[in-house]
Amino acid sequence: ATAKLEKQVALNAAKTGILEVLSDTALAENKYFSVKKTGNSVGFMDHVEGERSIILKALTQLVADGQVRKTGLVGGVEKPTSEVNAFQIRYARVTEAEVQTEEAAEEAAAEAK
């Protein structure tokens, strides 16, 4: 039980760290992020404490929660994640417009019931 609790604490710390990196004004010019640093993205591992697997799990949960956007990036062009390999996956900030679109879609779905 202790190991599971420690993993949850590490996961929550990684999620907080990722969100802090995304809101860091010093990194505001960076549009894309990845687990490890690449030529066109900031690596979360350079800024967030934790093992790669924990950072990846935290990112997966943040994407599921709609707090981070997952995309494919090939030659600077965004593509659906289903069309790229694992090395082309990037993460990006969720813009205010995307949040509003998602909320509108949820409201429309609720009204349709």
C-alpha positions in Angstrom: 0.0 0.0 0.0 2.9 2.3 0.8 4.4 1.8 -2.7 1.1 2.6 -4.3 0.7 5.7 -2.2 4.2 6.9 -3.1 3.5 6.3 -6.8 0.3 8.4 -6.5 2.2 11.2 -4.8 4.9 11.1 -7.5 2.2 11.1 -10.2 0.4 14.1 -8.6 3.7 16.0 -8.3 4.5 15.2 -12.0 1.1 16.5 -13.1 1.6 19.7 -11.1 5.1 20.1 -12.5 3.9 19.6 -16.1 1.2 22.3 -15.6 3.8 24.6 -14.1 6.1 24.1 -17.1 3.2 24.8 -19.5 2.3 28.1 -17.6 6.0 29.2 -17.2 6.3 32.6 -19.0 10.0 31.8 -19.7 8.8 28.9 -21.9 5.8 30.8 -23.4 7.4 30.9 -26.9 7.7 27.1 -26.9 4.6 25.6 -28.6 5.4 21.9 -28.3 6.6 19.7 -25.5 7.6 16.1 -25.2 8.7 13.7 -22.5 12.3 14.0 -23.5 13.8 17.1 -25.2 13.8 17.1 -29.0 14.9 19.6 -31.7 11.5 21.2 -31.8 10.1 20.6 -28.3 10.9 21.2 -24.6 11.4 18.0 -22.7 9.3 17.7 -19.5 12.1 15.5 -18.0 14.4 18.5 -17.9 11.9 20.4 -15.8 9.8 17.9 -13.9 11.1 15.6 -11.2 10.2 11.9 -11.7 10.8 8.8 -13.8 9.9 8.8 -17.5 7.1 6.4 -16.9 5.5 8.6 -14.2 5.8 11.7 -16.4 4.2 9.8 -19.3 1.4 8.6 -17.1 0.8 12.1 -15.8 0.6 13.4 -19.3 -1.8 10.7 -20.3 -4.1 11.7 -17.4 -3.8 15.4 -18.2 -4.7 14.7 -21.8 -7.7 12.6 -20.6 -8.8 15.5 -18.3 -8.5 18.0 -21.2 -5.7 20.0 -19.5 -3.1 19.2 -22.1 -3.4 18.5 -25.9 -1.7 15.5 -27.5 -0.8 15.8 -31.2 1.5 14.4 -33.8 4.2 16.6 -35.3 5.9 15.8 -38.6 8.1 18.4 -40.2 6.5 21.2 -38.1 3.0 20.2 -39.3 0.4 18.9 -36.8 -1.1 15.5 -37.6 -3.6 13.2 -35.8 -1.8 11.0 -33.3 -3.1 7.9 -35.1 -1.0 8.9 -38.2 2.4 9.3 -36.5 4.9 7.1 -34.6 5.8 7.4 -30.9 8.7 9.6 -31.7 6.5 12.2 -33.3 4.1 12.6 -30.4 4.1 16.1 -28.8 2.0 17.8 -26.2 0.7 21.4 -26.3 -1.2 23.8 -24.2 -5.0 23.7 -24.4 -6.1 27.1 -25.7 -9.1 29.0 -24.4 -10.9 28.5 -27.7 -10.4 24.7 -27.4 -11.8 24.7 -23.9 -14.9 26.7 -25.0 -15.5 24.4 -28.0 -15.3 21.3 -25.7 -17.7 22.8 -23.2 -20.1 23.7 -26.0 -19.9 20.1 -27.4 -20.6 18.8 -23.9 -23.6 21.1 -23.4 -25.0 20.1 -26.9 -24.6 16.4 -26.0 -26.4 17.0 -22.6 -29.2 18.8 -24.3 -29.7 16.1 -26.9 -30.5 13.5 -24.2 
